[in-house]
Amino acid sequence: MKTSHKTLIALLALAGASAFAQTPGTNTPRVDQREANQQARIAQGAANGSLTAHETQRLEKEQARIDNAEAKAKSDGTVTAKERRRLHAMQDGASRDIRRKKHNERTAGQ
């Protein structure tokens, strides 16, 4: 099943926009900004063909896991330093994965 690049980019933009929804007392602006940047990198890779559909899907799932971890950290009303470190570590790993997948030999045309 092929998804057009425009549809995929629109879905990625919507997912990135949800990252900015926040509840009072649980601000995580650095986490949210990094998440938005990573969503943009994934969308750019999908649009220019440097990411295959499968790679894009896996990277999106990884971003969803980070979203879930962030929501869990915010659920008690406070994001602790330990929770922030965990979120940043997860984002570090995701960033590495995005780079690896964008710069491997596979392209969307294969």
N, C-alpha and C positions, 0 to 999 in steps of 0.2 A: 504494500500500500504506500503510495507516494503522497506526501504532504507538500503543498506548494510552500516555497520559502516565505512568501508574504504572510501566509496563514501562521506558519511557525513563528515568525518574528512577532506577529501580533500577540500570539499566546505567550511568548516570552516576555513581552512588554507588560502584559497584564500581570503575570506572575511577579515581575520585578516591582510593579506598583504596589502590590500587596505587602511588600516588605516595609513600606513606610507607615502602615497602619500600626499605631502604638496606643498603649493604655497608659494613663498617668502613673508616674512613679517607677516606670520600668524602661526608661530611655536607654537605647543601645544605638546611638547614631553611627558610631564607627562600624559596628556589625552590619547595620542596615546599608551604609554606603558601600562597604566591601561587597555585600550581597548584590547590590544594584550593579556595581562594576563587573562582577563575575557574570551576572545575567547578560549584560551587554556584550561581554567577550564571547559567551556561548552563542548569542544571537548573531554576532558578526561572523563567527566561524561557520555557523549553519548557512548564513546567507552567501558567503563567498566560496563555500564548498570545501573548506579545510576540515570540516567535521562531517562525518557520515551521519545518517539518521540515527543509527544505533548508538554512536558515540554521543550525539546530542541528547538522546533519551537517557543514557546513563548519567551524563553530567547533570541533567535536570533532576533526576532522582536524588543525586547527591545534594543538590541545592535544597530539595524538599526535606531531606534529613536534617540539614542545618536549620531550616525553618522550624521544623518540629522541635529540635533541641532548644531553639530560641524561645519558642512558645512555652515549652516546659519550664525553662529558666524564669520566664516572666510570670508564670502561673501563680506564684505565691506573693506577687507584688514587688519583689526585690530581685534584682540580678546581682548575685554576689561576685566577688573578684574571681573566685574559682570557676564559676559558671562562665564568666567573660573569657577567662583563659581557655576554657574548653571550646567555646565558640570560635575564638581566634585560631586555635589549633585545627579545628575542623575546616575553617576557611583557608588556612595555609595549605592543607592537604588538597582541598578542592581547587585552589589556584594552581598547584602543581599539576593536578590531573588535567585541568583545562589546557595548560601549556603543552603537556605531553601529547594529548590527543590532537591538538591543533597542528602540531609540528611533526606528527608521524607521517608515514608514507601513504596512509589511506586518505582518499578524498571522496567526496559525495558521488563522483562519477563512476566509482568502482563498485 
